[in-house]
């Protein structure tokens, strides 16, 4: 059985090309890239040797075995352990919206499907939908029909999108929108199914990540009790 993770790497924006080239060498075809800004105070920036708070954030998808190789390369090739270079971490994925999406995300990696979730007992999950730019309203309308809460939208650029038609049956554009929704685990499947019913129209893929602790979810709790 393989474990599947979403890998997140955060680097100084001036290192974006070096990280992008490295991920391409590692055959991580599906990579989503967006901008960010660090929030550390100046004393902390000085401590870690950081010269700029402008960041590039990379999202990709790796099996446990591939993560070991990528992590080693980040340390030896990009010197990620050197202060000021960046950070990277992997978050276990709990479900993927359909077999074709799974094949798309794990291309060039050996993956044996087993249990659906690495963390089985989480009460909430982060549902991530990746769609072509301009399709957010259609996705959110479908999700709300399944009683989904509101979402947060991030703009990103994707690489490896030209391969999508091979697995998904439709092409994906480079300009992407990531829609993030924290949902109750018991509500996950209906919401994901509602989103995936719009997949061809909105050119979307969806997956979830386990959430081990929350704050500010009182209204969702009251809705479930009412």
N, C-alpha and C positions, 0 to 999 in steps of 0.2 A: 504494500500500500504506500502511495506517495502522499506527501503533504504539500499543499499549495499555499503560497504566500504572496501578498502584495509587498513588493520592495519599495521603500521610500528612500531616496538619497537627496540630501540638501547640500548644495555647494555654493561657494562664492560665485557670483554671476560671471566673473571673468574666466572661470574654469569650465564654463558650460560646454565648450567644444571638446575639451579633453575628456569629460565624462561621457558625452554623447558618442564620441569615437570608441571609447572603451566598451560601452554597452553594445555597440554594433559589433565589435570584435568578439564579444561574448555571445553573439547570436541571440540577443534579447530584442527580437524584432518589434514587439509591441511596447513602446515607451511613450508615456504622456509627459509633456514638459510644460511647466508654468512658472511664473515669476513669483517672488515673495520678498518680504522685507524682514530682517531680523529685528528683535525687540530687546536684545540684551542691553543693559546699561553700559556706559563707556568703560567703566572699571572692568566689567566682565569681558568686553571686547579686547581690552588691553591684555588681560590675563591669558586669553586663548590665542592672542596674536592675530586677531581678526581686524582687517583694515576697512572693511565695508559691510554694511548691513543689507546690501542688495544681494538677493539669493536667487538661485534657480532650483526648482524642486522637480525631481524626476519620480515618476511612478512606473513600475513594471511588475511582471508576474513571474515568479520563480518557484520551482520545486525545491524541496529541502536540500537535495543533492546539488542542484545548480546554485543555490544560495551560498553553499560552502565554497564553491569555486569562485563565484563573483566576489564574495567577501574577501577571500585571499587575494584576488587581483586588485581590489580596491586598496588593500593594505600595501601590497608589494609594488604595484604599478603606479597607483595614483597617490600613494603615501597619505591615505585618508586619516591615519592616526596622527599625522603632524598637525599641530594647532593651526587653524586658519584654512585647512583644506576642505573639510566638510564632515558630514555624518551620514550614516546609512543604517537602516533597520528594516526588519521584515515582520509583517503582521499576518497571522494565520487567516486564511479565507474560510468562511463557513459554508458558502453555497455559491453556485454559479448558475446563471439563467440559461440553461439549455446545454446540450452536448456540443453543439456547433460552437457556441461561445467558448466552452472549455477547450476544444481543439484549437481554436484561434489563439487563445491566451497561452497555451502550452506548446505551441509549435516549436520544433527543434529541441524539445525536452522530453525525456522519458517520464511518463506519468501513468500510474496505475490507480484508478479510482477506488477508494475505499469508503470509510465512514464519511458522511456529509460534512461533519464539523469536527475540527480539532478540539474546540471547547464546546461541549454539549450542553452545558447548563447555564449559559448566559441568558439573561432575561431580555436584553435588547441587542439589536444588531445595527450596524451602519450599512445601509443599502446604498450602493454606489452605482449610478447609471452614467455611462459614457455615451454621448450622442453627438451627431453632427450639430454644428452651431445653428441656432434658430429653431430647434425642435423642443425647447424646454417646456413651452406651454402645453404642447400635445402630451408630453410625458407626464407632467404634473396633473393635467386633467384626468388622465387615465388612472394615475396613482390615487388621486383624491376619491375617485369612484369606489376604490377599494379601502377607503377610510384612512389613507395615509396622512401624516402630518405634513407641515410645510418642509421645504428643502432649502439648501444653500447651494449656490451655483458658482463654479470656478471655471475660468476660461483657460484652455490649454491647447498645445499643438501636439499632434500625434505622429509617430513614425511607425512604419510597418502597416499602415492602413490600406495600402494598395493590395495587400494579400487577403483582405477581409472577404472578398467575393469568393475566394477559393473555399472558405469554410462556412461563411454566413449566407451566401447567395445574393449579397448586395454589397456595393462599394461603400467605403467610408471616406469622408473628406478629412483633410489634415487639421482643419480648425474644429476643435472639440469643446464641448461643455460637459463638466462633471457635476452631476446633481447628487448631493449628499443628503440623506434622510435617516434619522435615527428612528427605528421602528421596533415594536415589540416582536420578539421572536415568533410568537404565535400568530402574528399578522403578516409575517414576512412572505410566505408563499402566495397568498392572494394578491398582495401588492406587486410582487415581482411578476406574477402571471399577467396582471393588468398591464404592467409596463411592457412585457415581452409581446403581448398581443399587438402592440403598436411598433414592434421592432422594425419591420420592413418599412413602414411608413416614416419612422423617425430615425432609422439607421442607428439603433441603440443596442448596447449590450449592458448587462447588469450582473452584479455579484454582491455578496455581503461579507462583512467582517465582524467578528464577535466583539461586543462591548462588555467589558467586565464590571464597569461601575459608571454610574451616571449622577448628575445633579440637574435640577431644574426640569424634571420630567413629571411634576406633580399633576399637571392637567391631563396627561395621558393616563396616569394611574386612576384619576377620578372618573374618566370616561369609561374605563374598563370595569369599574365598580358600579357604575350607574345603571 
